[in-house]
Amino acid sequence: MAGAGIAFLACGGERNTALKKEKEPVETIADLGALPLSAESPADNPTTVEKVGLGRLLFFDPILSGNKDVACATCHQPEFNYAEFLETSIGVNGVGRGQSRRFVDPNDIPFVKRNSQSVLNTAFNGIRNNEPYDPAQAPMFWDMRAKGLEQQALEPIKTLEEMRGNGFHETGIVEEVVTRVAKIPEYRRLFSEAFPGDPAPVSQLNLARAIAAYERTLIATNTRFDQYMRGDSNALSTGEKEGMNAFLVTGCAKCHSGPMFSDFKLHTLGVPDTENRKESDSGADQKYAFRTPTLRNLRFTAPYMHSGKFQTLDQVLMFYEDIAGGKLLNPNVKSGQVDPLATHMDVNFKDISRIVEFLNTLNDDSFDKTIPESVPSGLPVMGR
């Protein structure tokens, strides 16, 4: 589609020289990678069976929300790859599941600002080929405002439309939640078992550590692509291998690289805003920049992009074709702001089906989908 802005010169020799200078190097399969079979834990929060069990209960218990109506699992559901099948989520003051979820009247709570990212494999956020990996520094959220699962775990509790609601200030809600949890005998016992020797085991720090320990077990590391990268040459079909080559040649791997198919950097693309919110989402640093998402398990995590505006992978790839052709879909983003890595891509309609065929080799449905039958608070599992 679009070139790299090459100025063609009258002299053929000079033109060829310009072409060679402007031509971007093509990534290879070595720029991708298989995931490790297990995730690392930070030194100050080693994974234990007790922590994971406690974290699972907390993840599904709406006692963590201001109105006791929303759990972490409300917007991160096992059946949807620990994401959700909505453009942007309905958190506080909502009822129902999936497409049937709605706000309860009367309502003054907005939709959640951004599409619910999957929790699956977030234990590997930040991992790169042949580089040291520090789980405590793993970039989190669309705008990378938190590092590590421990820091990430408490942010939704503090956010108005996600879990906090109008009844509490963001500076006091976590302490309120800890106080509630500490009043429940079963939780007191579980925290003591998970954090032995701690004189005050029910704390903000340990709440975050337990949830993070559980989330660190939610991994899917045995896709057919992983099997192929580990030496099984028959794990991918000929068509899927052709799709992988198209993925590399068109420039997708310039951002979607490494074992998680993400460079974990911020990029401005001009994705259209969700209509669920009145204000435009200007992203990180007010530059409409958002973190490159993983491409793993996309079959289960539609809709796509930070605004959830694209329902299919074909639509996502056609969006990149539009970018390369100079078309802007967000009126708040000017052409000069769009990342050159996107404008220099060479996605053509003929490549789309092959690339999607390859992306489907990144799906692994064998992850833990266990939902507790009940939670210690006695509230409805996963909220209303």
Buried (B, 14 or more C-beta within 10 A) or exposed (E): BBEBEEEEEEEEEEBEEBBEEEEEEBBEBEBBBBBBEEBBBBEEBEBBEBBBBBBBBBBBBBBBBBBBBBBBBBBBBBEBBBBBBBBBBBBBBBEEBEEEBEBBEEEEBBBBBBBBBBBBBBBBBBBBEEEEBBBBEBBBBBBBEBBBBBBBBBBBBBBBBBBBBEEBEEEEBBEBBBEBBBEBEEBBEBBBBBBEEEEEBBBBBBBBBBBBBBBBBBBBBBBBBBBBBEEEEEBBEEEBBBBBBBBBBBBBBBBBBBBBBBBBEBBBBBBBBBEBBEEBBBBBEEEBBBBBBBBBBBBBBBBBBBBBBBEEBBBBBBBBBBBBEEEBBBEEBEEEBBBEBBBBBBBEEEBBBBBBBBBBBBBBEEBBEEBBEEBBBEBBBBBB
